[in-house]
């Protein structure tokens, strides 16, 4: 059963994860991505490491289809991107958007969906720069549509 559809013990209710549960899961997914990348020295949760992620994506796209990569990598890489924002953005935190059924990084003035952004990077190309995305979130310069909080 998917983590966002977990039933509380002894009930038939389906409830979304709490912000704490979402943050814990996304941190674990980010850590798994780093471990599985075999490049922990490159993926050190710094803003600069997002450039290495862009290079990795470009390399992967040379040998596999965007759709296959999107399915296999977007969640872990998105968790990593979001965790970089959380660690470096003022007041940024993980939350869960029940309407989108997705983890979201919320700041005081924005909501960012890093897993969706990584998916767009794979499927729509480099115009969906992860470096720009992370810098905009950390510098609180997200576009107006990202300022519509869920």
C-alpha positions, 0 to 999 in steps of 0.5 A, spaced: 500 500 500 502 506 498 505 511 503 499 516 502 494 511 503 496 508 509 490 506 514 491 508 521 491 501 526 484 499 527 480 503 522 478 503 515 479 510 514 484 512 509 488 518 511 494 522 508 501 522 512 502 528 517 507 533 515 512 529 520 511 523 516 512 526 509 518 529 512 521 523 514 519 519 508 522 524 503 529 524 507 529 517 507 528 517 500 533 522 499 538 518 503 537 512 499 538 516 492 545 518 495 547 511 497 545 508 490 548 513 486 555 511 489 557 518 489 556 521 496 562 525 495 558 529 489 551 529 493 552 532 499 546 536 500 549 543 498 546 547 493 552 546 488 550 539 488 544 540 484 549 541 478 552 534 479 545 532 479 543 535 472 550 532 469 547 525 472 540 526 468 544 528 462 548 522 462 542 518 464 538 521 458 544 519 453 542 511 454 535 511 456 528 514 454 525 519 458 519 516 460 523 510 463 528 514 467 522 518 470 519 512 472 525 510 476 528 516 478 524 522 479 522 520 486 529 519 489 532 525 485 526 529 487 526 527 494 534 529 494 532 536 491 527 538 496 531 536 501 536 541 499 531 546 499 529 544 506 536 544 509 538 551 505 531 555 505 529 559 510 523 556 514 522 551 508 519 544 510 516 538 507 508 537 507 503 533 504 498 536 499 492 531 499 489 534 493 496 533 489 497 527 492 504 529 493 510 531 497 511 539 497 516 543 500 513 549 503 516 556 505 513 562 508 511 564 501 511 558 496 510 551 495 515 547 491 513 540 488 520 537 487 518 530 484 514 534 479 520 538 477 525 532 476 519 529 472 519 535 468 526 535 467 526 528 465 520 528 460 521 536 457 528 537 457 533 542 460 529 548 460 526 545 467 533 547 470 533 544 477 539 549 479 534 554 477 528 551 481 533 550 487 536 557 487 529 560 486 526 556 492 532 558 497 532 565 494 524 566 495 524 568 488 519 562 486 514 564 480 507 567 482 504 560 480 508 557 486 506 562 491 499 559 491 499 555 497 495 549 497 
